[in-house]
């Protein structure tokens, strides 16, 4: 499950960068007044990256806590 989480973490980061670059290029060619709202999708992708990273760190700490709890109960 750890590999899947890391792949999805960087998927959201890559998507955010691609969306920002793509929207910027289309904004230059066609005008930013048509494409400015599409930056929202890049922002959501970037938010997903940070939320996923936070949750992964939180999960690792929780798993360590459960292991420590299990060891203390077995003694």
C-alpha positions in Angstrom: 0.0 0.0 0.0 3.0 2.3 0.5 3.9 2.3 -3.1 0.4 3.2 -4.2 0.3 6.1 -1.8 3.6 7.5 -3.0 2.5 7.2 -6.6 -0.8 8.9 -6.0 1.0 11.6 -3.9 3.3 12.5 -6.8 0.4 12.1 -9.3 -1.3 15.0 -7.7 1.8 17.1 -7.8 2.5 16.4 -11.4 -1.1 17.1 -12.3 -1.0 20.5 -10.5 2.2 21.5 -12.4 0.8 20.3 -15.8 -2.5 22.1 -15.2 -0.8 25.4 -14.2 1.6 25.2 -17.2 -1.2 24.2 -19.6 -3.6 27.0 -18.4 -0.8 29.5 -18.6 0.1 28.6 -22.2 -3.6 28.6 -23.2 -4.0 31.9 -21.4 -1.2 33.4 -23.4 -2.6 32.2 -26.7 -6.3 32.8 -26.2 -6.4 35.4 -23.4 -6.5 34.9 -19.6 -10.1 36.1 -19.4 -11.2 32.8 -20.8 -8.8 30.6 -18.8 -8.4 32.2 -15.4 -11.0 30.0 -13.8 -9.1 26.9 -14.8 -6.4 27.7 -12.3 -8.9 26.5 -9.8 -8.3 22.9 -11.0 -4.5 23.3 -10.5 -5.1 24.7 -7.0 -7.4 21.8 -6.1 -4.7 19.3 -7.4 -2.1 21.1 -5.3 -4.4 21.0 -2.3 -4.9 17.3 -2.8 -1.1 16.8 -2.8 -0.7 18.6 0.5 -3.7 16.8 2.1 -2.4 13.4 1.0 1.1 14.1 2.3 -0.3 15.3 5.6 -2.5 12.2 5.9 0.4 9.9 5.0 2.6 11.3 7.7 -0.3 11.1 10.2 -0.9 7.4 9.2 2.8 6.6 9.8 2.7 8.2 13.3 -0.6 6.3 14.1 0.9 3.0 13.0 3.9 3.6 15.2 1.6 4.4 18.1 -0.3 1.2 17.6 2.8 -0.9 17.5 4.0 0.7 20.7 0.7 0.1 22.3 0.7 -3.5 21.2 4.2 -4.0 22.6 3.2 -2.4 25.9 0.2 -4.7 26.2 2.2 -7.9 25.5 4.6 -7.2 28.4 
